[in-house]
Amino acid sequence: MCCGPYSAATDAVVVHVPAGVKLDQPLHIVQLSTTTAAAAAAAGTSLPSSAPRVIVVMGEGAKASIVEEFAHVSGANPAAAYWHNGVCEIVLEKGANVAHTMVGRCSWNPWKPC
């Protein structure tokens, strides 16, 4: 099954649009990383990090528009650096259609731009 690697993840979103279903409104997924520099240091790393995962499975003939938004809360310092390693996997069955938009509300200093 497509969702195997995601089954134990704590920062994953799984979307399944069944065959023939057409969503009238965009689906808005918001992922907010709250990892702090102190938490990263406690884990033995130098940077706060986030590795969110999204998997979208579109059934045959399904249609959807998805807006994925990632933001990092680094406290009061908008220039704080962090590591973002997000992945979105989209599986389309025959005749399925998905429009995907990614919005990144990053700090001024991401190591990997959103």
C-alpha positions, 0 to 999 in steps of 0.5 A, spaced: 500 500 500 502 507 498 501 509 505 506 504 508 512 509 510 507 514 513 503 509 518 508 511 524 510 518 522 507 523 527 508 529 522 504 526 516 498 528 512 494 522 508 489 524 503 484 520 500 479 522 494 475 516 492 474 514 485 469 519 482 469 524 487 470 532 485 472 537 491 468 543 490 473 547 494 480 547 495 483 542 501 488 547 505 493 543 509 497 547 514 503 544 517 506 548 523 513 546 525 514 548 533 521 545 533 526 550 537 533 551 537 533 549 545 529 542 542 534 541 537 540 542 542 537 537 547 537 532 541 544 533 539 543 537 533 545 544 531 539 546 527 531 546 529 528 541 523 522 539 520 520 533 515 513 533 514 510 528 509 503 529 505 501 523 501 495 524 496 491 518 493 486 520 488 481 515 485 479 514 478 476 520 475 477 524 482 478 531 482 481 536 487 485 542 488 490 542 494 493 548 498 499 545 502 502 551 507 508 550 511 510 555 516 516 555 522 515 558 528 522 560 531 520 564 537 521 572 536 527 571 532 524 571 524 532 570 522 533 564 526 535 558 521 532 551 521 532 545 516 525 544 512 525 537 509 518 536 506 515 531 501 509 531 498 507 524 494 501 524 489 498 518 486 493 519 481 489 513 478 486 513 471 483 520 469 484 523 476 486 530 476 489 534 482 492 541 482 497 542 488 500 549 490 505 550 496 505 556 500 512 557 504 511 562 510 519 561 512 523 565 516 528 569 513 534 564 514 531 557 512 537 552 510 532 549 505 527 554 502 520 552 502 
